Structure formats: structure tokens, C-alpha cells
Amino acid sequence: MNKFSFSLGKLSKGLVAAAGGLIKYVAVPLVIIYGAIALLESAGGGEFAESLGLNGLMTWVAVLGIAIAALSFFRGFYPKGSRSRMIFGVASMAAAGAWLWVLAKGGDIALAGGDITLGIDYTGIVLLLLVAVALRGLYFVAEMVSCRKEWLAQLP
Amino acid sequence: MHWGPLALRLSAVAVNLFVVAILILSLLPLATGDLQVRAPEGEKAATSFEDGVLTMSIPLEIFNGGYFDIDDVRVFIKLGQDGIVLTEAATDVMSIQAGKLNRLDPAFSFDLSKIDKEGLEAMVFERTQMEYDIGVEGSYTLGLVNADIGFQRTMEWEPLIDDLAFAASDPPYVINGTSIDILVRYSFDASSLLRDRPVGMAFTLGNDTAMIGDGHISMVLQDHNEGVARITVPQEAAASLIGPQDLTLGIDISVLGVEAHLDRDYHWEGVI
């Protein structure tokens, strides 16, 4: 049987995983970014919002977030122990890593407003978060290895 | 139980929790005003000037009520005019320890002897608008966050030599054997940095074609200084001084290792 066969998966689990991905990687970040833009503009820091490129960031976060949600659908759709779940799980975490890097602006932001400039380099924090994402990716590999026998046993 | 996947999942959660915890512990003190900077009561910035180096020391008390030290703190200052950097200085690396009141004495040393001629003239003689480009950098949160902030201000520069004025003395010249000594009355105010310091002033006098005379004075500077400088014009050049004309008076001032030059127009009424 093809390991990507739709007959192997469960639609409801895929939809739940996709919905979780949409909330975590699209809805919540967009609300936070939108709130940050509104907060900066109301505090007279419109220049800072512009130099951060927050409007462009919203587009990128939405595009990558939807891609993660799509990959999460298939990761949830396929059962534990299957290679297809592992592949989509690792792919979704790779996309999550790219999403995080874009959202965090590569861990280095430079703000300019009037005669003041502010540069913050938080690459260390972003790398720690990427380590967490990588561990999540490894989790799907370990899960496949660990649940493989159980899944193979229940195949017809 | 699938211990391997569980361990990886818990590890990922632990890393995320660690990041969240250090972010909260880092940002909370800043948001609640637990980082305070103030000047110690009764203490002022100290300024000194030695060997062409202008040093400013500013006493500061910084209370870091946060949980993390602020390390590798340095402050940079660039002094410029019309977009050109004249001189710059940086403090030593400082550390602001967490949970205590830190006493800092950042000192900036500007080596004026390395400034180009025109820039130095402006700093020594002119009350001018100077551009201050100030930057502060440091690392926080166990070195995971590095930040730098910079701001620019335009402020008035107090010259070292101010209100420099020259006028013909009375009498404007004396015959000295075969040469003519032109007597020039000078007056100027000196910055308090220069008080009681020895200064040498060399004068040259020139017309459109050549340098025709020179002179030199030495003095110990006071807040206000005035006197008469004697510029000797030798016999071979004295004939050129018969008629009225505009001359150029060149002044070279040398104080504490800094040398600056200034040219002034000097109207000569002629030999009567």
C-alpha cells in the first residue's frame, strides 16, 4: 500500500491539527503584530513600526503559517508510526523554523525614528527557540520509530 | 510508554519554558522601572586637559533592580561638524550588576592633537554648533541579548579661546633700529580648562605677496587675557609698509600639546 494513501488517515485528526496550526502560526501572531502596530502608532512610534516592516511581516507570517497548517493537516491526518506522518511532521517543523526566523527578523532588528536608532541582537534567544523546534522535529522521527511496530501490526 | 518521543517532547517544552522565563525575568524589571540612572548628589562632571587630550568624566549611579547583569556596557561619543567626525571617544567596558546600586565613572578622552587643522581651529577658536553622536551598547540576559542605542544632538560648543580680538596699539608701531616693530593689541577669554596653563602664541604678518614680519609671546593663561604683541618687520620688508593696506595676521597658538592656526585681516594705516 502507498504510504501516502488517503485510506490510511483520519480526516478529523487532520482537521484538528490544521486548526491548531492556523491558530498557533497565523491567528495569534497576526493579532499580536496587529496589536503591536496599533500600540506603536498610538504612542507616536509609527516610524518604528515602519522601520520594523511590520506590515510586510504580517504577509510573510500568514503565508508561512498557512503552509505550516497545511503540513500539520497531513501530519495529523496520518497515524502515529507511519512514515507519512513522520515526513509531514518533520516538514511542518522545518517550515515552523523558517516561520520563526522570519517572525523574529533573524534575531536582529534595527529601529530608527527621528535622531534615535536602536539595534537589538537577540540571535541567542532565537537559536534557543530553533533548538526547541528541532526537538519537535526529532520527536516525529522518534515517534515513528517507537510506534512503528504497533502501527504495522494493525495494518490489514 | 514511548519514553524516547516523550523525552524529546518534554525537552522541547523545557527549552520553550526556559526562553519564556528568561524573557519575563528580563523584561519585567525594565517595564516596572527597576532600572534607574541618576547623577550622584553634589557631584559634577570633571573635565581635564593634558597633552592635547580632553578628558570628561561623568559620575553616574545606576540601580539595576533586574535579575540579570548588564555586561559589556560601553558608551561612545563622536564629535562632528557639518557631518564630518572630528574626534571620538569611548568609555572602558563597564558592568551593571543586578540587584544593586552601581557606581560608574564613564570617562571620555578626546585626543585633540589628532584632529585635522580646520576642525581644530573650530574647536579652539569658534563658538559653533557641534554634532554629538552618542551611542550606548551592552549585553543582557546572560549575553543572549545585545543592544545598542544611538542618538544625535546638536549642541553649542564652548571654544577654548573665545572673543579673540586684535587692534592696532597706540602707537601702532615703533622704529627699532633699522626694523619696524608693529604693535598689535590683543585680548581673548580662555576656557577654565586652560586657566594657569602656559601658552605660546606666534604671529606672522603678511601682505598679498609675502610674509613680512613675525613675533612671539608666551604667557600663563587667565580667564581674560590682554596685552600687546610686537611683530618685527625687518629692514628689507619695511619699505612695503609705507602706504595703508590690508595685511593678514596669522596666529599660531600652542597650548598643552594642541596647536591651532587662525588668520585675521589686519588693516595697516601706513607709516606716518
Boltz contact constraints between the chains, C-beta under 6 A:
constraints:
  - contact:
      token1: [A, 115]
      token2: [B, 151]
      max_distance: 6.0
  - contact:
      token1: [A, 115]
      token2: [B, 152]
      max_distance: 6.0
  - contact:
      token1: [A, 116]
      token2: [B, 151]
      max_distance: 6.0
  - contact:
      token1: [A, 117]
      token2: [B, 150]
      max_distance: 6.0
  - contact:
      token1: [A, 118]
      token2: [B, 149]
      max_distance: 6.0
  - contact:
      token1: [A, 119]
      token2: [B, 148]
      max_distance: 6.0
  - contact:
      token1: [A, 120]
      token2: [B, 147]
      max_distance: 6.0
  - contact:
      token1: [A, 121]
      token2: [B, 146]
      max_distance: 6.0
  - contact:
      token1: [A, 122]
      token2: [B, 145]
      max_distance: 6.0
  - contact:
      token1: [A, 124]
      token2: [B, 144]
      max_distance: 6.0
  - contact:
      token1: [A, 125]
      token2: [B, 144]
      max_distance: 6.0
  - contact:
      token1: [A, 128]
      token2: [B, 15]
      max_distance: 6.0
  - contact:
      token1: [A, 128]
      token2: [B, 19]
      max_distance: 6.0
  - contact:
      token1: [A, 129]
      token2: [B, 19]
      max_distance: 6.0
  - contact:
      token1: [A, 131]
      token2: [B, 15]
      max_distance: 6.0
  - contact:
      token1: [A, 132]
      token2: [B, 12]
      max_distance: 6.0
  - contact:
      token1: [A, 132]
      token2: [B, 15]
      max_distance: 6.0
  - contact:
      token1: [A, 132]
      token2: [B, 16]
      max_distance: 6.0
  - contact:
      token1: [A, 135]
      token2: [B, 8]
      max_distance: 6.0
  - contact:
      token1: [A, 135]
      token2: [B, 11]
      max_distance: 6.0
  - contact:
      token1: [A, 135]
      token2: [B, 12]
      max_distance: 6.0
  - contact:
      token1: [A, 136]
      token2: [B, 12]
      max_distance: 6.0
  - contact:
      token1: [A, 138]
      token2: [B, 8]
      max_distance: 6.0
  - contact:
      token1: [A, 139]
      token2: [B, 5]
      max_distance: 6.0
  - contact:
      token1: [A, 139]
      token2: [B, 8]
      max_distance: 6.0
  - contact:
      token1: [A, 139]
      token2: [B, 9]
      max_distance: 6.0
  - contact:
      token1: [A, 142]
      token2: [B, 4]
      max_distance: 6.0
  - contact:
      token1: [A, 142]
      token2: [B, 5]
      max_distance: 6.0
  - contact:
      token1: [A, 142]
      token2: [B, 8]
      max_distance: 6.0
  - contact:
      token1: [A, 143]
      token2: [B, 5]
      max_distance: 6.0
  - contact:
      token1: [A, 146]
      token2: [B, 2]
      max_distance: 6.0
  - contact:
      token1: [A, 146]
      token2: [B, 4]
      max_distance: 6.0
  - contact:
      token1: [A, 146]
      token2: [B, 5]
      max_distance: 6.0
